[in-house]
Amino acid sequence: MMNSKAPINDRLHGLDHLRAFAIIFVFIFHYGRLFYAPQSLISIGKFGWTGVDLFFVLSGYLIASQLFTGILIKGINLRIFFTKRIFRIIPVYLVILLLYFLFPSLREREALAPLWKYLTFTQNIGLDLRNQGTFSHAWSLCIEEQFYLLFPLILWILVYFRRINKIFILLLILFLSGFIFRLYTWTNFVSPFKGTDIFWFYWYKWIYYLTICRLDGLITGVLIAAIFEFKPVYRIRIQPFGNHLLIISALVLTAAFYLCENEGSFSASIFGFPLVSLGYGLMVLGALCPGSLLYNLRSRATQKIADLSFAIYLSHKIVLHLSQSVYLSLEKDSWMMFAIGVLATIAVAYVLNVLIEKPFLRVRNIVIKRMDFLADGGECK
């Protein structure tokens, strides 16, 4: 009989496939939206903005799993949690931020937001795309960091008052509140500009980038983690249906694709994000089931892309901008230019991974071991 939970050292290959798919989807979307691109690529990537929502679901599941496992073993150690986040996110993020601010020629669009907004992870709040469009993709990182600043504190309070069983009610309230917040911002700040030239500016500012309107994916991922950790009976019941969940996921995402065909419509703005998150949540569930195709498929390619995904996400706009500026002899909307952009992005991400990410992750592991050692009273094991 297969263990209901993968061994601790086992890599979740299904999630690697999804992480690789997410970054490829986002890459194609940005390439077609912001740079010269083949027309067929633009069509393929039209729904690629949802790759970020898949990242949200994956992140919500992985981070919440760590927190919930800690609760079940010996409680929440906020110092260790935030140390892990800092060493994983900050080093390469600061390198990219430094490049953007020191070398204006690397910027793919207009001026940057003020430096303090990037350093405090608040760049997504009130983001002015007309004048601060450069490095706009940091918005998703801001939402994640804001969420992971508050969520562990909420968990700590629930654990302290022995109310961790209320986590499901809390997640339901947060999920439903998204509809209310989007309806409010749409009615008061977006719809009055419907049909005007500045409609999209307000839609992005008050719907797409605003934290309270974009928590659906993170909450979905956290919910999956909560079910798996606190309701193991449901986990066991779900596991035989991995491939069925993947099929249902495809159907839900197809419905979301048509619902969001006009991204700025009322129905897409209010109901599109939760439907996308539901679709990707089912996909993540399927990928976590030992009997599913994604769970059992092994691929070094998707594993490597997954490992590089964060560096790719942060750096790809700089690399694509430079690629289309340097190779002037090529048609900018050609497939050859696209291939150059892909290879250059992977190369830069690999360098960042080797020189920045991996060294800091090694330091992080040393620091965490030291913190665990001290937390256990400094006893040798």
Secondary structure by P-SEA (a helix, b strand, c coil): cccccccccccaaaaaaaaaaaaaaaaaaaaaccccccaaaaaaaccccaaaaaaaaaaaaaaaaaaaaaaacccccaaaaaaaaaaaccaaaaaaaaaaaaccccccccccccaaaaaacccccccccccccccccaaaaaaaaaaaacaaaaaaaaaaaccccaaaaaaaaaaaaaaaaaaaaaaccccccccccaaaaaaaacccccccccaaaaaaaaaaaaaaaccaaaaaaacccaaaaaaaaaaaaaaaaaaacccccccccccaaaaaaaaaaaaaaaaacccccccccccaaaaaaaaaaaaaaacaaaaaaaaaacccccccccaaaaaaaaaaaaaaaaaaaacccaaaaaaaaaaaaaaaaaaaccccc
